[in-house]
Amino acid sequence: MTVFVAGATGVLGRGLVEQLAERNHRVVGLTRDARGDNLVTERGGEPRRGDILDRESLADAADGCDVLVHAATAIPTSRKPTEQEWVLNDKVRVEGARNLVSVGAEIGAECLLQQSITWLARRPDGSPFDEDAPPNPNRVTRSALDAERIVRRGGKEHGFEVGILRCGWFYAPDSAHTRQMGAGLLDGRFPVLGGGLLGRRDATLSILHVEDAARAFVTATESNATGLWHVTDNRLVTLSTLLRDFADQLDAPEPRRVPGWLVRPIVGKSSVRLLTNSAPTSNARFRETFDWEPKYPSYREGLRNVVETWRDEGTLVERPEGYEWRGN
């Protein structure tokens, strides 16, 4: 097949381009500059210039493609994201979905796959939920739900198949947020945020190594199945367990526990909400539909890959007193 990837230079898109090319698909990656061209070319894809927010350039870039993948986001990576940063992410999700639906209809695409997030259906009481749970969006996740609805409606109106993959919380060696976490743990500046007045309540998270997210999209691309799926690893984990295991693998100090409300003025309420509210879900439906298994079934294997990759590429340098962070 010929697969068009919007977001081809992002953390998910890079892996998706590489894995699709390895499986002998022709991959067209949307780029905006020479650096993006190189990222796509190095992974076996064909770069085409355009902008997810510019419908005409998008149509030119996606011409001739059978499957369209909307993996583009603008998730803020600053310590305390501003409202303007979240507005840009909303535009990329929503206007990007609207433009891809229009382009898909124009070029006669067979399928559109949409990246989304599991925690837009998080229950207020923190109880487990699945794909049948009613959405429960907040300010940050509303645009992900809007994008889902746009592509569903577009598929019905224009006759192409639609698959929505709601992914768990991403982590990977080349994820900006994972790198911030690793550097912060080594410096003793990345605490365990807890819920409640004293910060003693742990949030249970559903997470996913980005390599497995890309594998899931490749699997869906090669199938004629349509629907909505949650894509996570096989094991729920609390934030406390995740960070303490990560610190242990880095030989870093054990992270201290801090009440989430205390750091809200520093990191913003969106980050505190994400890390202090449970969102336990399962990949059971995706595994059953596609006979799929994650390469990294839990945080332990995934974090080991992160640390080993950082060590191999020189991001971590081993010293007698422990690891030194050399990354950006």
C-alpha positions in Angstrom: 0.0 0.0 0.0 0.9 3.6 -0.2 0.5 5.2 3.2 0.5 8.9 4.0 1.7 9.9 7.5 0.8 13.3 8.8 3.1 13.9 11.8 5.8 11.9 10.1 8.6 13.8 11.9 7.1 13.4 15.4 7.9 10.8 18.0 5.2 8.4 16.8 5.5 9.3 13.1 9.2 8.6 12.9 8.7 5.1 14.1 5.7 4.6 11.9 7.5 5.6 8.7 10.4 3.3 9.5 8.2 0.3 10.4 5.9 0.7 7.4 9.0 0.9 5.1 10.5 -2.2 6.6 7.3 -4.0 5.7 7.7 -2.9 2.1 5.0 -0.3 2.0 5.5 2.9 0.1 5.4 5.6 2.8 4.8 9.3 2.2 5.7 11.5 5.1 4.5 15.1 5.5 7.3 17.5 6.1 7.8 21.3 6.4 11.6 21.8 6.1 14.9 20.1 5.1 15.3 18.6 8.6 12.0 16.9 8.2 12.9 15.7 4.7 16.0 14.1 6.2 14.1 12.4 9.1 11.7 10.8 6.7 14.3 9.8 4.1 16.6 8.2 6.7 13.7 6.0 7.7 12.8 4.8 4.2 10.0 7.2 3.5 9.3 9.7 0.7 9.1 13.3 2.1 6.5 15.7 0.7 6.3 19.3 1.8 3.0 20.6 3.2 1.1 21.7 6.3 -1.6 19.8 8.2 -3.4 23.2 8.6 -3.2 24.0 4.9 -5.7 21.9 3.0 -4.4 22.5 -0.5 -0.8 21.7 0.4 -2.1 18.6 2.2 -4.0 17.4 -0.9 -0.9 17.8 -3.0 1.2 15.8 -0.5 -1.3 13.0 0.0 -2.1 12.5 -3.7 -2.0 8.9 -4.7 -2.1 7.4 -1.2 -4.4 4.6 -0.2 -4.3 5.0 3.6 -4.0 8.3 5.6 -2.7 8.4 9.1 -3.3 11.4 11.4 -0.4 11.2 13.8 0.2 14.9 14.0 0.0 16.8 17.4 1.6 19.8 18.9 1.7 18.6 22.5 3.5 21.2 24.6 6.9 20.3 26.0 7.5 23.4 28.1 7.6 23.1 31.9 4.3 25.0 32.2 2.4 25.0 29.0 0.5 28.2 28.1 -3.0 28.4 26.8 -1.6 29.4 23.4 0.4 26.2 23.2 -2.7 24.1 23.9 -4.7 26.1 21.3 -2.1 25.2 18.7 -2.4 21.5 19.7 -6.2 21.8 19.4 -5.9 23.2 15.9 -3.5 20.5 14.7 -5.9 17.8 16.0 -9.2 19.3 14.9 -8.4 21.2 11.8 -5.9 18.5 10.8 -8.7 15.9 11.1 -11.1 18.0 9.1 -8.5 18.6 6.3 -7.5 15.0 6.1 -11.2 13.9 5.8 -11.6 16.4 2.9 -8.4 15.3 1.3 -9.3 11.6 1.7 -12.6 12.2 -0.1 -10.8 14.1 -2.9 -8.1 11.5 -3.6 -10.3 8.4 -3.0 -8.4 7.1 0.0 -9.5 3.7 1.3 -8.9 4.3 5.0 -8.1 7.0 7.6 -6.5 6.1 10.9 -6.7 8.6 13.7 -4.4 8.8 16.7 -6.2 9.6 20.0 -5.7 9.2 23.7 -7.2 6.8 26.2 -7.6 9.3 29.1 -10.3 11.3 27.3 -12.7 8.6 28.6 -11.2 8.5 32.1 -13.8 8.0 34.9 -14.2 10.7 37.5 -13.8 8.1 40.3 -10.6 6.6 38.7 -12.3 3.2 38.1 -11.3 1.0 35.1 -12.9 1.8 31.7 -12.9 0.5 28.2 -13.8 1.6 24.7 -17.6 1.5 25.5 -17.2 4.1 28.3 -18.8 7.5 27.6 -16.2 10.2 26.9 -15.3 12.4 29.8 -13.1 15.1 28.2 -11.5 18.1 29.9 -10.0 21.3 28.4 -6.9 19.5 27.1 -8.5 16.3 25.8 -11.6 17.8 24.2 -9.9 18.4 20.9 -8.9 14.7 20.7 -12.6 13.7 21.1 -13.6 16.4 18.5 -11.0 14.9 16.0 -12.4 11.4 16.6 -15.9 12.6 15.8 -14.8 14.4 12.7 -13.1 11.4 11.1 -16.0 9.1 12.0 -18.5 11.4 10.4 -16.2 11.9 7.4 -15.9 8.1 6.9 -19.6 7.7 6.8 -20.2 10.6 4.5 -17.4 9.8 2.0 -17.3 6.0 2.1 -13.8 5.3 3.5 -12.9 3.1 6.4 -12.0 4.7 9.8 -9.9 3.3 12.6 -9.3 5.2 15.8 -6.4 4.1 18.0 -6.6 5.7 21.5 -3.1 5.2 22.9 -1.8 5.2 26.4 0.7 7.7 27.8 3.7 7.6 25.5 7.3 7.1 26.5 10.4 6.4 24.4 14.1 7.2 24.2 13.5 10.0 21.8 10.3 11.4 23.5 10.9 14.9 24.8 8.8 14.2 27.9 10.7 11.0 28.7 14.0 12.8 28.3 12.8 15.5 30.7 11.8 12.9 33.1 15.2 11.1 32.9 17.2 14.2 33.3 15.0 15.4 36.2 15.3 12.1 38.0 19.1 12.2 37.8 19.1 15.7 39.2 16.6 14.8 41.9 14.1 17.3 40.5 11.3 15.1 39.2 9.1 14.3 42.1 6.2 11.8 42.5 3.1 13.9 42.3 0.3 12.5 44.5 -3.3 13.3 44.8 -5.1 14.5 47.9 -4.2 17.1 50.5 -1.0 15.3 51.6 -0.2 13.8 48.2 -0.5 10.2 49.3 -2.9 9.0 46.7 -1.2 7.4 43.7 -2.6 7.6 40.2 -2.8 4.4 38.1 -1.7 4.9 34.5 -2.0 3.1 31.2 1.2 3.6 29.3 2.7 2.6 26.0 6.2 2.5 24.5 6.1 4.5 21.3 7.7 1.6 19.3 4.6 -0.5 20.2 2.3 2.4 19.3 3.9 2.4 15.8 3.6 -1.3 15.6 -0.1 -1.0 16.4 -0.7 1.5 13.6 1.2 -0.7 11.2 -1.0 -3.6 12.2 -4.2 -1.6 11.7 -3.0 -0.3 8.4 -2.6 -3.8 7.1 -6.0 -4.9 8.3 -9.5 -4.1 6.9 -10.9 -3.9 10.5 -12.6 -0.6 11.5 -13.5 0.7 14.9 -12.2 2.2 18.1 -9.5 0.6 20.2 -7.4 1.3 23.3 -3.7 0.6 22.7 -1.6 0.2 25.9 0.9 -2.2 27.3 -0.2 -5.2 29.3 0.3 -3.9 32.8 -1.1 -0.9 34.7 1.4 1.0 36.8 1.2 3.8 39.4 3.2 6.9 38.8 5.1 6.2 42.0 6.1 2.7 40.8 7.0 4.0 37.3 9.3 6.8 38.6 10.9 4.8 41.3 11.7 1.9 38.9 13.0 4.5 36.3 15.2 6.1 39.0 16.5 2.7 40.0 17.5 1.8 36.5 19.2 5.2 36.2 21.0 4.8 39.5 19.3 8.1 40.4 18.1 9.2 43.9 14.7 7.9 44.9 12.2 10.6 43.9 10.5 12.4 46.7 6.7 12.6 47.0 5.0 16.0 46.6 1.3 16.9 46.7 0.1 17.7 43.2 -1.7 20.9 44.3 1.6 22.3 45.6 3.3 22.3 42.2 0.3 23.3 40.2 1.5 27.0 39.9 4.9 25.7 38.6 3.9 23.1 36.1 0.3 23.9 35.3 -3.0 22.2 36.2 -3.0 20.1 33.0 0.2 18.3 33.9 -1.0 17.8 37.5 -4.3 16.5 36.4 -2.7 14.0 34.0 -0.3 12.6 36.7 -2.6 12.6 39.7 -5.8 11.2 38.3 -6.1 7.5 37.5 -6.9 6.3 34.0 -6.8 2.5 34.1 -7.8 0.8 30.8 -6.8 -2.3 28.8 -5.6 -3.3 25.3 -7.8 -6.4 25.4 -10.0 -5.4 22.5 -7.1 -4.5 20.3 -5.2 -7.7 21.1 -8.3 -9.8 20.3 -9.1 -8.0 17.1 -5.6 -8.1 15.6 -3.9 -10.9 17.5 -1.3 -8.3 18.6 1.1 -8.3 21.5 3.3 -5.4 22.6 7.1 -5.9 22.3 7.4 -4.2 25.7 4.6 -5.7 27.8 5.3 -3.6 30.9 7.1 -0.5 32.0 10.1 -2.6 33.2 11.0 -3.9 29.8 10.2 -0.5 28.2 12.3 1.6 30.6 15.2 -0.9 30.2 15.1 -0.2 26.5 15.1 3.6 27.2 18.1 3.5 29.5 20.0 1.1 27.2 19.4 3.3 24.2 20.5 6.4 26.0 23.7 4.7 27.2 24.4 3.4 23.7 23.9 6.8 22.0 25.9 8.7 24.6 23.0 10.5 26.2 24.0 8.8 29.5 27.7 8.5 30.4 28.7 6.2 33.2 30.9 7.8 35.9 32.2 6.2 39.1 29.6 8.1 41.0 26.8 7.1 38.6 25.3 8.2 35.3 25.8 11.7 33.9 23.2 13.2 31.6 24.7 14.4 28.3 21.4 14.9 26.4 19.7 18.1 25.5 
